[in-house]
Amino acid sequence: MSDTRRMLAEMADPLFAELGPDAPSERALPQLEELGLPLLLVPEAKGGFGGDWLDALIVFRLAGYHALGVDLPAIAVGKVAGAGEEQHQSLMAFARAAQIAGALDAALGLAVGYVNEREQFGRPLGKFQAVQQSLATFACEAAAANCAAMGAAQALNRGAAQFEIATAKLRANRAVEIGTTVAHQVHGAIGFTQEYALHHLTRRLWQWRSEYGNDAHWSRRLGSAVTARGADRFWPDLTARTDPACR
C-alpha cells in the first residue's frame, strides 16, 4: 500500500468506527464532507479528492468493515456516474463487492474472538475441530472476496473492468452465504441480539448481496460473455486479463 493510501485509511478508519451503523446522516455527512470523501473520485481539477479506484477500494471496504450507516459509496459513485446508467450499476456492483469484503473480515474477527472466549464442556469453543474447520472455510471465503474486489479495482484503473466487476460481485455474493451462516452458527443466539455487533454486519451483507445484481444476474452476464467467445478462447482471454504479454 502506498503512503497516500495508508494515510487515507488512517484518516477514514477512526471516523467510520466512531460513526458506525447508527449515526444519523445529519451528523455523519458534515464529517465525511470535511475529509472530502464524498468527492473521493472527482478529479482535483474539478474540486474533488482526485482518488483512483484503489483509493475507493480502501474507503468502501472500511465502510463495509464498520457497517457505516451512511451509504458513502453510493454518494461517491453518484458524483462520477448518473443513476440509472449501466456504468452506474457496474460501479455500484464494485462498491458493494468492496463493502462485502470489509464486512466479512469484521464478522470473521468477531467470530474468532467469540469462540476463543466462550467455553463449552470445559474448554474454549475454538478448540473444537468442527468449529476450527468452519472458521477456516469462512476465512477462505473472506480472502477470496477481498482478492476479487482488489482485482476489480486494478482493472478499473486500467480502464476495462466489466469481467472483473462481474466476477468480484458474484464471488462476494457467494461468500456472503457461507460467511454469515458460519458467523451465526458459532455465535448462537447472541449473534442476533440488538446489543451485539454481528447483526449490523450480517444484515448489511444480506442487503448488499441482492443489490446491483444478485447471483443469477452476474452468472448470466459471465456465462453469456464466455459462450459468445467460445470455449477455445476461455483460457487465453482469462490469462490476458492480468498479463499484457498474452493480449
Disulfide bonds with the S-S distance in Angstrom:
none
